[in-house]
């Protein structure tokens, strides 16, 4: 929130008068509550020092770990009075709750670079350049005012030749980069080339939640997981794991021990032996063996469990164990099982295997195996030229699910068979021309 000193004075006066009035009529005036948790991701430190000593620190106060790349976090720079971005830094990695992410000039002092997560090579900012933190198109925080070519602030608290640290009482970012900016409102200023606070932030809004599992790979209820798949456990903050902190139990191959690498946020379990085709595996993370690494160590609130099905194998034509094409496609903009190995079976409806064409063919689900969801496609492209096929062939294919140019397809085909035809058919939709204009 930018400084509007007159407006704030009026607001505080009205609050005080209201409290007096309510007390005078015998009622209890409710207290204005302090924030009990931070409201999101915001900039926590700004260094505009000598030469190339420049850095931006970003704090995660969401209460959970965030995948910076997947959620499209970025920092946008507006040099001088420009209304269009000069540079954009795209962030990546997992930022745990209560932790910070530092962007620094690649030629900054060693003390700055020691804390840096990203060191762009482009020209960095000066004290008269606006900076905006975004998630996608949403503005999360800003320093300065876009389109204004000045050094913001006055005296010993300005955006030039100072280190600025967010006041501990601030729990969210300034989401309006187009209004007046005065750093004294939300920032404490320090002398030029002060780096000793970079790499951590401790706002009063921080709530020490117990650790929890942020995500896993494979995800819960995944199917056709590779038999030699490693298991990744991502926590929402830095943790210490001790003793038998996990269990991998499968209904055919039994319990699996594993080699553990990584930490303190992401741990990779490499099972001692491969899974068996088609089996169901359960993974449990034991709460008592997982402790966070912040000021007050806490265990997880409860055990975390998830399951997956191992790849079932190629099988035989018509055995019913193939994955439905509609399940591969899903009803969203991309496949829900991208990266998995699957076996599908369908009828060739278009053959374009020449390398001068598409290097593959289109399969459509047999009518008897179609689902009833109008939002799932019953067709898919198979990218392979390993075996010649013709329209009307029933083909069984094993390959990987991939998104290519916005379309789901089967690639890296490892096994393929033309099945005996027993009168399979495909649904042919009725099309009435001309189409009704929208």
KOLFI-120731 format. One record per atom (N, C-alpha, C): z, y, x. Coordinates in steps of 0.001 Angstrom, whole numbers, padded with zeros to 6 digits, always signed. Layout:
// residues N
ZYX;...
This chain:
// residues 438
+000000-001176+000854;+000000+000000+000000;+000000+001226+000890;-000883+002191+000663;-000983+003384+001490;+000110+004378+001118;+000322+005377+001974;+001365+006371+001747;+000939+007373+000705;+001748+007569-000281;+001586+008627-001275;+002992+009205-001455;+003471+009993-000481;+004879+010351-000420;+005369+011042-001676;+004554+011949-002239;+004991+012663-003438;+005151+011707-004600;+004166+010822-004761;+004218+009870-005866;+005419+008947-005737;+005690+008480-004508;+006824+007585-004305;+008143+008284-004621;+008248+009579-004243;+009474+010317-004526;+009719+010404-006024;+008654+010660-006779;+008776+010747-008240;+009198+009409-008822;+008576+008322-008307;+008910+006984-008810;+010377+006666-008580;+010856+006959-007359;+012251+006664-007055;+013204+007516-007898;+012822+008788-008163;+013637+009654-009002;+013744+009109-010410;+012581+008647-010956;+012577+008100-012310;+013419+006834-012391;+013334+005986-011359;+014142+004762-011355;+015626+005109-011364;+016011+006085-010540;+017424+006468-010467;+017922+007025-011791;+017130+007917-012417;+017530+008498-013697;+017639+007437-014782;+016694+006473-014750;+016716+005400-015754;+017975+004568-015614;+018360+004257-014362;+019566+003451-014137;+020800+004178-014651;+020858+005509-014391;+022010+006295-014861;+022082+006302-016381;+020899+006451-017003;+020851+006510-018467;+021304+005199-019087;+020826+004103-018551;+021179+002792-019105;+022666+002534-018927;+023202+002898-017744;+024635+002707-017508;+025448+003548-018481;+024949+004751-018804;+025686+005657-019682;+025818+005117-021089;+024879+004268-021520;+024958+003730-022874;+025575+002337-022871;+026193+001987-021766;+026979+000761-021737;+026197-000483-021421;+024946-000362-020922;+024147-001527-020570;+024153-001696-019051;+023883-002904-018608;+023834-003180-017178;+022393-003038-016719;+022148-002146-015778;+020791-001946-015272;+020429-003097-014342;+019270-003753-014557;+018880-004855-013679;+018550-004353-012292;+018913-005147-011287;+018611-004781-009901;+017136-004987-009631;+016605-004178-008746;+015216-004361-008309;+015234-005416-007220;+014648-006570-007499;+014766-007716-006589;+013907-007534-005355;+014441-007968-004222;+013651-008026-003001;+012761-009259-003063;+011615-009233-002378;+010738-010400-002417;+011422-011619-001817;+011267-012763-002458;+011881-013994-001959;+010887-014830-001167;+009624-014439-001193;+008621-015136-000404;+007471-014181-000142;+006759-014449+000934;+005612-013608+001264;+004480-013876+000282;+003579-012905+000195;+002554-012977-000848;+001195-013428-000345;+001093-013833+000887;-000205-014317+001348;-000390-014159+002833;-001641-013950+003230;-002015-013802+004632;-002245-012316+004907;-001657-011801+005988;-001846-010391+006300;-001784-010160+007806;-002217-008982+008223;-002201-008615+009636;-000772-008229+010014;-000255-008831+011070;+001138-008601+011457;+001280-007805+012747;+000238-007740+013564;+000321-006933+014788;-001074-006444+015173;-001092-005230+015734;-002333-004554+016128;-002090-003946+017493;-002905-004331+018478;-002748-003792+019827;-004003-003013+020192;-003829-001709+020422;-004921-000850+020884;-004423-000217+022177;-004592-000969+023277;-004033-000561+024555;-005078-000016+025496;-004757-000004+026768;-005675+000518+027768;-006813-000465+028006;-007972+000074+028372;-009147-000721+028715;-009448-001747+027618;-009423-003051+027960;-009758-004098+026993;-008533-004768+026379;-007388-004162+026492;-006164-004742+025928;-006103-004474+024428;-006797-005294+023683;-006891-005129+022234;-006737-006491+021570;-005981-006517+020483;-005741-007789+019790;-005328-007524+018349;-005580-008519+017514;-005157-008524+016115;-004402-009828+015872;-003214-009738+015276;-002422-010924+014938;-002367-011068+013420;-002605-012288+012930;-002655-012552+011489;-001569-013551+011135;-000792-013243+010115;+000369-014051+009721;+000083-014813+008432;+000481-016088+008404;+000344-016905+007197;+001668-016948+006458;+001735-016241+005340;+002933-016251+004511;+002711-016893+003165;+001740-017804+003081;+001387-018420+001796;+002365-019497+001362;+003144-020028+002309;+004024-021143+001992;+003418-022498+002287;+002112-022533+002610;+001431-023786+002933;+000493-023551+004114;+000079-024623+004756;-000929-024513+005804;-002275-024173+005173;-003104-023467+005909;-004430-023116+005400;-005492-023521+006415;-006620-023985+005895;-007779-024323+006716;-008645-023064+006772;-008589-022347+007876;-009223-021037+007972;-010734-021091+007773;-011380-022098+008346;-012835-022188+008217;-013239-022599+006806;-012567-023618+006271;-012932-024116+004940;-012738-023058+003866;-011730-022179+004053;-011445-021149+003054;-012067-019804+003416;-012897-019785+004459;-013726-018628+004814;-012902-017376+005131;-011914-017530+006005;-011165-016365+006481;-011949-015685+007596;-011932-014360+007606;-012680-013616+008617;-012097-012222+008780;-012349-011631+009949;-011961-010253+010226;-013240-009457+010423;-013341-008344+009698;-014553-007524+009696;-014213-006160+010299;-015078-005691+011221;-014850-004426+011913;-015878-003392+011474;-015401-002181+011200;-016269-001059+010820;-016086+000037+011864;-017054+000179+012771;-016922+001134+013852;-017230+002555+013386;-016452+003472+013915;-016601+004900+013619;-016547+005130+012109;-017546+005839+011558;-017535+006104+010119;-018512+005204+009372;-018863+004062+009974;-019830+003160+009356;-019319+002540+008068;-020215+002436+007104;-019888+001804+005825;-020263+000330+005811;-021038-000095+006793;-021438-001494+006924;-020729-002119+008117;-020411-003421+008038;-019707-004076+009149;-020492-004010+010448;-019772-003766+011552;-020390-003807+012875;-020345-005227+013431;-019191-005872+013282;-019010-007252+013718;-018123-007984+012719;-018278-009300+012689;-017416-010150+011881;-016969-011337+012720;-015670-011566+012773;-015128-012740+013456;-014731-013773+012412;-015341-014951+012472;-015017-016046+011563;-013893-016882+012170;-012842-017119+011402;-011672-017832+011914;-011805-019331+011648;-011131-020126+012451;-011190-021583+012283;-009871-022200+012706;-009676-023451+012286;-008455-024171+012624;-007472-024160+011461;-006394-024892+011638;-005326-024953+010634;-004232-023971+011037;-003924-023022+010156;-002852-022066+010400;-001666-022462+009525;-000593-022905+010155;+000554-023402+009403;+001358-022248+008809;+002160-022574+007809;+002981-021564+007161;+003963-020953+008150;+004046-019610+008178;+004951-018919+009075;+004424-018729+010481;+003229-019230+010755;+002646-019105+012089;+001619-017965+012098;+001152-017607+013290;+000194-016522+013432;-001070-016991+014138;-002136-016225+013938;-003435-016465+014566;-003823-015174+015270;-004142-015264+016569;-004399-014067+017364;-005863-014009+017787;-006482-012856+017524;-007834-012562+018001;-007698-011512+019091;-008293-011754+020256;-008135-010829+021378;-009463-010618+022085;-009615-009440+022667;-010769-009167+023521;-010784-010181+024665;-011967-010700+024976;-012036-011754+025993;-011706-011250+027394;-011645-009915+027581;-011269-009356+028879;-009892-008707+028846;-009072-009068+027873;-007728-008505+027763;-006826-009047+028868;-005648-008449+028977;-004674-008884+029991;-004258-010330+029748;-003817-010973+030821;-003452-012393+030743;-002360-012642+029714;-001409-011702+029575;-000318-011882+028612;-000837-011926+027181;-001925-011208+026906;-002543-011247+025575;-003325-012535+025393;-004131-012868+026389;-004978-014063+026284;-004146-015337+026168;-002934-015322+026692;-002069-016505+026602;-001708-016819+025162;-001767-015829+024270;-001436-016026+022856;-002671-016133+021974;-003862-015975+022555;-005088-015852+021754;-005576-017191+021228;-006020-017183+019975;-006695-018337+019368;-008203-018139+019338;-008649-016883+019401;-010077-016560+019365;-010302-015371+020283;-011319-015476+021177;-011615-014396+022126;-013098-014051+022040;-013469-013220+021070;-014883-012850+020905;-015399-012091+022126;-016705-012170+022329;-017335-011469+023453;-017966-010153+023018;-017966-009869+021719;-018559-008601+021266;-017634-007430+021606;-018150-006209+021482;-017337-005022+021713;-016204-004991+020697;-014976-004750+021195;-013832-004771+020292;-013622-003387+019688;-012540-003214+018946;-012307-001980+018197;-011645-000903+019057;-011749+000332+018572;-010993+001444+019111;-010062+001966+018027;-009274+002965+018349;-008278+003463+017415;-008842+004188+016216;-010156+004437+016195;-010786+005116+015061;-011721+004185+014285;-011521+002868+014426;-012350+001870+013736;-011528+001148+012675;-012092+001021+011481;-011409+000310+010396;-011539-001199+010591;-010499-001928+010196;-010467-003387+010329;-010034-003970+008990;-010769-005004+008533;-010483-005606+007234;-010364-007126+007387;-009296-007696+006853;-009103-009144+006802;-009562-009640+005436;-010442-010646+005428;-010994-011152+004175;-010863-012663+004064;-010816-013135+002828;-010965-014545+002489;-012162-014618+001564;-013290-015087+002097;-014529-014971+001334;-014858-013503+001149;-015014-013072-000095;-015266-011659-000388;-014000-010906-000784;-012872-011602-000800;-011613-010983-001215;-010945-010285-000039;-010594-009016-000221;-009882-008265+000812;-008400-008628+000763;-007866-009093+001897;-006457-009454+001995;-005618-008364+002661;-006226-007621+003584;-005480-006602+004307;-006459-005673+005019;-005971-004505+005429;-006840-003552+006118;-006020-002605+006965;-006661-002097+008013;-006115-001037+008859;-007158+000066+008907;-006760+001298+008632;-007706+002395+008599;-008392+002520+007254;-009369+003401+007198;-010143+003643+005983;-011615+003553+006317;-012332+002688+005623;-013761+002516+005863;-014488+003834+005595;-015369+004203+006529;-016159+005420+006366;-015510+006664+006925;-014288+006547+007433;-013574+007695+007982;-013506+007560+009495;-013864+008615+010225;-013955+008569+011685;-012840+009421+012284;-011603+008893+012237;-010458+009598+012786;-009497+008587+013396;-008535+009095+014146;-007395+008288+014561;-006337+008461+013486;-005920+007356+012882;-004988+007438+011757;-003551+007557+012252;-002741+008320+011525;-001356+008516+011867;-001132+009811+012616;+000087+010003+013106;+000416+011216+013844;+001567+010946+014792;+001692+011814+015787;+002797+011700+016737;+002792+010393+017497;+003910+009697+017459;+004056+008455+018222;+003684+007216+017419;+003114+007402+016227;+002707+006259+015401;+001275+006479+014946;+000333+006096+015797;-001090+006229+015487;-001816+004943+015869;-003055+004846+015433;-003867+003662+015711;-004532+003704+017078;-004302+004745+017855;-004878+004844+019193;-003764+004791+020239;-003985+003971+021265;-003049+003868+022398;-001643+003452+021961;-001575+002563+020976;-000279+002062+020518;-000385+000585+020145;+000753-000082+020177;+000912-001381+019531;+001614-001132+018206;+001048-001655+017119;+001647-001526+015795;+002082-002907+015313;+003332-002998+014854;+003840-004251+014284;+004237-004004+012844;+003866-004939+011980;+004178-004786+010562;+005689-004782+010374;+006170-003855+009576;+007595-003808+009284;+008040-005139+008680;+009236-005565+009014;+009739-006858+008541;+009837-006912+007023;+009939-005761+006377;+010084-005719+004923;+008770-005886+004171;+007650-005821+004881;+006333-005923+004228;+005989-007383+003983;+005622-007698+002748;+005378-009097+002374;+003939-009381+001980;+003073-008369+002017;+001672-008591+001661;+000811-007537+002327;-000510-007753+002290;-001428-006852+002956;-001832-005662+002098;-002513-004725+002733;-003065-003546+002074;-004487-003891+001645;-004690-004128+000384;-005957-004666-000114;-006975-003589-000475;-006667-002332-000202;-007617-001253-000493;-008028-000568+000812;-009175-000924+001379;-009606-000318+002644;-010303+001020+002451;-010302+001525+001227;-011027+002760+000924;-010110+003927+000600;-008784+003724+000657;-007889+004840+000382;-007251+005337+001683;-006484+006400+001586;-005896+007007+002778;-004968+006028+003487;-004921+006135+004800;-004119+005209+005600;-003201+005984+006532;-001920+005669+006480;-000925+006223+007407;-000101+005059+007928;-000210+004716+009217;+000500+003533+009732;+002017+003630+009593;+002565+004843+009528;+004022+004979+009454;+004600+004331+008208;+003779+004156+007169;+004274+003586+005919;+004683+002124+006062;+003882+001343+006772;+004126-000097+006829;+004231-000651+008244;+004117+000231+009257;+004033-000263+010629;+005058+000429+011526;+005638-000345+012448;+006455+000196+013528;+005570+000334+014757;+005691+001473+015453;+004827+001744+016598;+005574+001524+017913;+004820+001041+018915;+005363+000822+020254;+004405+001429+021277;+004898+001620+022477;+004107+002258+023522;+002861+001448+023852;+001885+002135+024402;+000632+001485+024815;+000918+000312+025756;+000158-000768+025564;+000266-001981+026382;+001606-002684+026244;+002155-002657+025028;+003334-003466+024712;+002855-004774+024088;+003118-005897+024770;+002596-007194+024318;+003706-008190+024000;+004970-007826+024202;+006029-008829+024183;+006278-009447+022808;+005770-008843+021742;+005971-009423+020415;+004797-010223+019907;+003704-010245+020690;+002491-010939+020234;+002714-012448+020216;+002263-013102+019156;+002360-014554+019059;+003371-015041+018057;+004115-014128+017410;+005063-014536+016379;+005365-013345+015481;+005821-013641+014266;+006196-012591+013321;+007309-013139+012441;+008295-012294+012135;+009447-012757+011359;+009743-011784+010219;+008958-011804+009152;+009229-010923+008017;+010425-011426+007214;+011084-010517+006528;+012230-010919+005713;+011819-011733+004495;+010534-011706+004155;+010070-012464+002988;+009910-013951+003286;+010001-014333+004547;+009761-015729+004906;+010805-016655+004287;+010344-017727+003676;+011227-018739+003101;+011051-020027+003892;+012143-020580+004347;+012091-021790+005163;+012001-023020+004259;+010794-023354+003865;+010573-024556+003055;+010577-025794+003940;+010938-026949+003400;+010866-028183+004184;+009416-028527+004495;+009174-029290+005537;+007790-029650+005884;+007176-030547+004819;+005869-030541+004760;+005158-031408+003816;+003797-031757+004391;+003178-032779+003835;+001829-033170+004251;+000835-032237+003580;-000018-031625+004379;-001028-030681+003891;-002283-031417+003423;-002762-032374+004214;-003963-033134+003857;-004021-034399+004695;-004848-035322+004273;-005058-036559+005018;-006542-036877+005081;-006913-037658+006054;-008278-038187+006158;-008177-039637+006604;-008536-040580+005726;-009180-040395+004421;-008237-039801+003377;-008836-039164+002361;-008051-038611+001273;-007547-039727+000359;-006581-039383-000482;-006063-040350-001440;-007189-040867-002340;-007212-042176-002554;-008178-042861-003427;-009604-042840-002883;-009759-042622-001575;-011097-042720-000988;-011609-044147-001077;-012915-044267-001173;-013547-045591-001216;-014500-045742-000044;-014835-046989+000261;-015794-047297+001316;-015422-046652+002652;-014157-046664+002979;-013692-046137+004266;-014097-047112+005372;-014605-046578+006476;-015067-047420+007581;-013944-048342+008051;-014318-049563+008421;-013331-050571+008807;-012589-050190+010083;-013199-049342+010929;-012548-048918+012171;-012068-047475+012086;-011842-047000+010874;-011480-045598+010649;-010100-045269+011206;-009994-044134+011926;-008693-043579+012280;-008141-042794+011103;-006828-042668+011032;-006174-041964+009929;-005567-040677+010469;-005905-039544+009841;-005396-038237+010261;-004400-037719+009233;-003234-037281+009717;-002191-036694+008875;-002004-035239+009300;-002245-034302+008397;-002073-032881+008681;-000843-032353+007933;+000101-031784+008676;+001278-031173+008064;+001062-029676+007894;+001881-029051+007048;+001695-027634+006767;+002394-026746+007789;+003139-027349+008722;+003779-026609+009804;+004031-027565+010958;+004462-027009+012094;+004767-027839+013248;+005939-028767+012939;+005776-030048+013271;+006831-031019+012985;+007078-031916+014196;+008251-032540+014174;+008587-033588+015132;+008716-034895+014362;+008025-035927+014830;+008099-037229+014171;+008861-038185+015091;+009698-039011+014508;+010519-039923+015302;+010490-041317+014703;+010693-042309+015572;+010816-043695+015125;+009625-044174+014314;+009922-044989+013326;+008866-045543+012454;+008608-044559+011323;+007839-043519+011620;+007633-042438+010657;+006487-042696+009693;+005710-043760+009912;+004594-044085+009020;+004538-045587+008800;+003839-045983+007752;+003572-047398+007511;+002170-047539+006950;+001396-048455+007524;+000044-048762+007033;+000059-050204+006566;-000129-050413+005287;-000061-051765+004721;-001298-052026+003876;-002014-053117+004191;-003257-053464+003482;-003103-054837+002830;-003762-055017+001675;-003519-056235+000898;-004220-057472+001448;-005059-057319+002482;-005680-058483+003117;-005249-058611+004570;-005404-057545+005334;-005108-057609+006772;-003642-057371+007086;-002840-056983+006079;-001405-056829+006292;-001019-055486+006888;+000130-055458+007554;+000615-054213+008164;-000098-053938+009481;-000313-052649+009742;-000976-052233+010978;-000071-051295+011759;+000135-051572+013034;+000698-050561+013930;-000480-049709+014410;-000188-048605+015082;-001267-047713+015500;-000856-046916+016722;-001840-046516+017511;-001609-045566+018595;-001637-044168+017991;-000666-043334+018359;-000540-042002+017776;-000869-040946+018818;-001782-040026+018473;-002110-038888+019328;-002035-037618+018487;-002073-036474+019178;-002060-035192+018481;-000667-034642+018321;-000493-033808+017286;+000757-033112+017033;+000704-031706+017606;+001613-030814+017223;+002696-031048+016267;+002321-030834+014794;+001026-030492+014533;+000586-030276+013149;-000274-031439+012665;-001254-031825+013459;-002182-032900+013092;-001950-034111+013980;-001755-035248+013335;-001525-036505+014051;-002632-037495+013693;-003135-038201+014704;-004190-039187+014489;-003617-040577+014750;-003747-041458+013757;-003297-042843+013872;-004517-043731+014102;-004541-044418+015231;-005630-045343+015560;-005096-046760+015375;-005395-047410+014229;-004820-048731+013933;-005140-049759+015005;-004217-050706+015169;-004350-051722+016217;-005503-052682+015972;-005945-052806+014758;-007070-053696+014433;-007830-053107+013250;-009067-053564+013068;-009900-053051+011985;-009387-053532+010629;-009727-052773+009603;-009412-053187+008241;-010370-054292+007805;-010007-054998+006758;-010863-056044+006203;-011727-055466+005090;-012929-055993+004970;-013878-055472+003990;-013302-055528+002579;-013358-054382+001875;-013015-054338+000466;-011537-054257+000152;-010667-054274+001166;-009240-054310+000866;-008683-052928+000512;-007531-052944-000173;-006805-051729-000513;-005696-051510+000515;-005634-050294+001062;-004616-049970+002062;-003755-048820+001565;-002453-048954+001784;-001489-047917+001423;-000864-047356+002695;-000776-046026+002764;-000147-045354+003899;+001045-044560+003376;+002190-044711+004022;+003399-043985+003634;+003930-043206+004825;+004260-041933+004605;+004909-041097+005617;+006367-040935+005187;+007298-041326+006049;+008708-041359+005683;+009386-040000+005948;+009944-039433+004892;+010535-038101+004956;+011640-037999+005997;+012457-039026+006114;+013613-038970+007010;+013214-038915+008482;+011970-039259+008786;+011520-039307+010180;+010654-038106+010555;+010504-037146+009652;+009671-035961+009915;+010531-034717+009770;+010631-033910+010834;+011466-032711+010857;+010642-031529+011333;+010805-030373+010668;+010063-029196+011125;+010711-028596+012363;+009981-027691+013007;+010401-027158+014307;+010810-025690+014234;+011086-025169+013032;+011480-023773+012938;+012977-023613+013197;+013503-022430+012911;+014892-022142+013264;+015910-023068+012638;+015648-023522+011391;+016558-024442+010711;+015814-025740+010434;+015983-026757+011277;+015216-028002+011096;+015491-028655+009739;+014421-029009+009053;+014519-029678+007759;+013649-030919+007778;+014071-031926+007019;+013222-033096+006783;+012332-032851+005574;+011294-033654+005467;+010473-033605+004260;+011341-033891+003042;+010978-033312+001898;+011776-033487+000688;+011681-034906+000149;+010544-035566+000378;+010361-036934-000125;+009257-037610+000677;+009200-038935+000571;+008124-039678+001229;+006770-039257+000646;+005746-039370+001478;+004381-039058+001036;+003542-040322+001166;+002816-040676+000112;+002018-041904+000123;+000608-041636-000383;-000344-042329+000198;-001729-042278-000291;-002397-043622-000019;-003521-043841-000697;-004211-045136-000616;-005707-044931-000414;-006360-045965+000093;-007820-045944+000213;-008340-047378+000203;-009607-047514-000127;-010279-048805-000114;-011205-048890+001080;-011086-049965+001852;-011960-050158+003010;-013361-050548+002544;-014331-050264+003402;-015733-050563+003101;-015910-052028+002718;-016649-052267+001659;-016706-053612+001087;-017745-054506+001750;-018635-053960+002569;-019686-054748+003192;-020980-054675+002397;-022066-055163+002996;-023373-055012+002363;-023504-055846+001094;-022956-057040+001087;-023023-057882-000106;-024424-058414-000374;-024664-058773-001623;-025961-059313-002022;-026477-058566-003240;-027771-058626-003438;-028394-057913-004556;-027760-058342-005876;-027412-057347-006686;-026920-057624-008021;-025500-058141-008091;-024729-058066-006980;-023366-058610-007028;-022378-057687-007736;-022808-056469-008060;-021947-055541-008786;-020949-054793-007921;-020976-055003-006610;-020025-054347-005719;-020569-053080-005078;-021794-052713-005415;-022364-051492-004870;-021716-050263-005527;-021839-049121-004867;-021336-047858-005416;-022397-047252-006326;-022005-046851-007505;-022957-046237-008430;-023493-044937-007832;-024771-044698-008025;-025378-043459-007519;-024686-042242-008122;-024291-042339-009378;-023595-041213-010022;-022263-040927-009338;-021589-041972-008808;-020320-041781-008102;-020550-041126-006746;-021678-041432-006124;-022024-040782-004856;-022323-039305-005092;-023070-039011-006140;-023451-037630-006429;-022261-036802-006907;-021398-037387-007749;-020299-036618-008323;-020801-035579-009309;-019872-034880-009932;-020277-033873-010924;-020086-032450-010419;-019911-032298-009094;-019791-030969-008506;-021033-030603-007720;-020915-029536-006936;-022069-029046-006172;-022352-029892-004940;-021410-030747-004539;-021624-031648-003408;-020940-032977-003700;-021270-033988-002904;-020700-035312-003121;-019202-035320-002834;-018411-036016-003644;-016975-036119-003366;-016664-037078-002227;-017659-037816-001738;-017412-038807-000682;-018332-038569+000514;-018648-037307+000785;-019472-036983+001953;-018863-037571+003217;-019702-038210+004042;-019243-038810+005287;-018891-040279+005169;-018744-040790+003944;-018413-042199+003756;-019658-043073+003869;-019443-044322+004255;-020508-045326+004243;-020501-046017+002890;-021664-046137+002270;-021758-046742+000946;-022914-047738+000894;-022837-048607-000097;-023959-049468-000460;-024382-049069-001864;-025656-048752-002038;-026188-048415-003360;-027350-049326-003682;-027676-049399-004947;-028799-050231-005384;-029508-049516-006527;-030825-049469-006465;-031573-048783-007512;-033056-049073-007416;-033829-048378-008251;-035271-048581-008335;-035987-047417-007658;-036951-047733-006804;-037726-046700-006115;-038601-045980-007133;-038436-044661-007212;-039241-043871-008156;-040144-042883-007432;-040014-042794-006129;-040883-041925-005347;-040851-042333-003893;-042011-042584-003274;-042062-043067-001899;-042767-042016-001038;-042006-041464-000047;-042527-040406+000828;-042126-040712+002268;-042394-041958+002720;-041880-042403+004008;-042703-041940+005196;-043877-041421+004959;-044669-040904+006069;-043916-039755+006732;-043961-039708+008069;-043264-038634+008785;-043887-037280+008495;-045102-037274+007944;-045712-035997+007561;-045238-035560+006189;-044471-036436+005519;-043893-036080+004226;-042382-035872+004391;-041571-036674+003714;-040133-036479+003723;-039373-037539+004520;-040090-038542+005007;-039475-039633+005787;-038415-040372+004988;-038744-040709+003744;-037792-041433+002925;-038323-041690+001533;-037414-042052+000624;-037827-042357-000740;-036691-042020-001702;-037040-041904-002981;-036065-041612-004021;-035701-042885-004773;-034382-043092-004959;-033888-044207-005756;-033280-043660-007040;-033470-044409-008135;-032803-044068-009390;-032026-045278-009889;-030839-044992-010462;-029977-046058-010969;-030665-046811-012093;-030449-048148-012128;-030957-048925-013268;-030262-048458-014551;-030960-048538-015635;-030442-048026-016913;-029085-048620-017267;-028900-049905-017019;-027659-050570-017430;-026453-050093-016628;-026703-049430-015468;-025600-048999-014601;-025363-047493-014646;-026080-046788-015498;-025872-045349-015589;-024525-045045-016243;-023924-043906-015848;-022697-043492-016511;-023057-042584-017699;-022062-042045-018354;-022305-041224-019542;-022040-039745-019284;-021880-039390-018017;-021591-037998-017676;-022906-037254-017435;-023226-036256-018253;-024494-035535-018062;-024512-034684-016798;-023347-034471-016161;-023281-033628-014968;-023451-034404-013670;-023573-035737-013749;-023784-036531-012537;-025226-037015-012503;-025848-036858-011339;-027232-037301-011175;-027293-038819-011006;-028328-039425-011535;-028537-040871-011397;-029571-041194-010322;-030012-040177-009595;-030990-040389-008534;-030498-039842-007211;-031096-040337-006118;-030695-039885-004784;-031834-040143-003805;-031899-039324-002752;-032915-039504-001711;-032329-040335-000579;-033114-041306-000093;-032724-042153+001035;-033601-041792+002221;-032972-041273+003271;-033716-040794+004432;-033866-041935+005440;-034961-042668+005343;-035224-043776+006265;-036682-044204+006171;-037198-044702+007290;-038545-045280+007323;-038503-046683+007916;-037324-047304+007938;-037153-048590+008615;-037823-049745+007882;-038047-049621+006576;-038671-050688+005791;-039582-050055+004748;-040784-050556+004637;-041720-050019+003652;-041291-050418+002246;-041314-049463+001346;-041003-049727-000051;-042118-049158-000914;-042149-049588-002171;-043147-049110-003117;-042459-048740-004419;-043021-047805-005162;-042445-047470-006465;-042291-048717-007331;-041131-048850-007956;-040827-050022-008780;-039993-051057-008079;-039912-051001-006723;-039068-051947-005994;-037594-051691-006309;-036835-052781-006444;-035383-052675-006511;-034860-052814-005087;-034134-051805-004610;-033737-051761-003201;-032225-051599-003090;-031632-052355-002179;-030204-052247-001852;-030113-051633-000462;-029307-050583-000319;-029272-049798+000918;-027822-049549+001338;-027562-049668+002640;-026271-049278+003213;-026495-048107+004163;-025774-047002+003937;-025926-045823+004796;-024806-044837+004548;-024899-043682+005169;-023856-042660+005090;-024249-041559+004106;-023255-041041+003397;-023475-039945+002453;-023453-038626+003216;-024480-037807+002991;-024593-036542+003726;-025146-035460+002810;-024694-034210+003044;-025259-033052+002360;-026304-032422+003284;-027528-032274+002782;-028612-031726+003582;-029367-030697+002745;-029343-029459+003208;-030023-028364+002498;-029582-028286+001038;-028283-028496+000811;-027745-028370-000528;-027966-029574-001416;-028499-030669-000872;-028750-031883-001652;-028017-033063-001017;-027531-033970-001877;-026864-035176-001393;-027906-036237-001095;-027766-036907+000065;-028709-037968+000405;-028006-039056+001203;-028699-040179+001367;-028212-041291+002178;-028955-041265+003505;-028202-041207+004620;-028806-041166+005949;-028214-042279+006806;-028697-042384+008034;-028191-043371+009008;-028112-044756+008374;-029216-045168+007794;-029273-046467+007118;-029114-047594+008136;-028150-048497+007897;-027887-049598+008820;-028327-050953+008269;-028513-051052+006952;-028970-052309+006360;-029693-051993+005063;-030720-052794+004783;-031550-052512+003613;-032257-053798+003187;-032416-053986+001864;-033048-055196+001353;-033799-054874+000073;-035013-055425-000036;-035752-055341-001298;-035333-056541-002140;-034804-056256-003312;-034214-057302-004154;-035261-057923-005081;-035035-059181-005481;-035913-059775-006492;-035817-058974-007787;-036937-058735-008411;-036945-057973-009660;-036712-058915-010829;-035768-058544-011693;-035485-059357-012883;-035593-058494-014133;-036575-057597-014105;-036841-056788-015290;-036001-055538-015403;-035489-055033-014249;-034705-053799-014298;-035573-052642-014765;-034932-051660-015382;-035668-050495-015859;-034846-049245-015603;-035498-048122-015692;-034815-046838-015553;-035002-046052-016835;-034059-045152-017075;-034151-044316-018269;-035184-043220-018033;-036056-043023-018997;-037074-041973-018916;-036734-040913-019950;-036374-039714-019520;-035974-038681-020487;-037169-038163-021275;-036913-037757-022504;-037941-037110-023307;-038024-035644-022925;-039219-035179-022663;-039432-033786-022293;-040385-033149-023296;-039925-032098-023927;-040765-031383-024902;-041267-030079-024306;-042557-029932-024276;-043173-028709-023731;-043752-027886-024887;-043774-026570-024744;-043194-025812-023622;-041674-025765-023737;-041018-025482-022593;-039566-025332-022606;-039162-024084-023378;-038010-024186-024035;-037474-023016-024722;-037015-022000-023697;-037482-020759-023831;-037100-019730-022855;-035635-019422-022982;-034974-019148-021832;-033533-018875-021846;-033274-017407-022123;
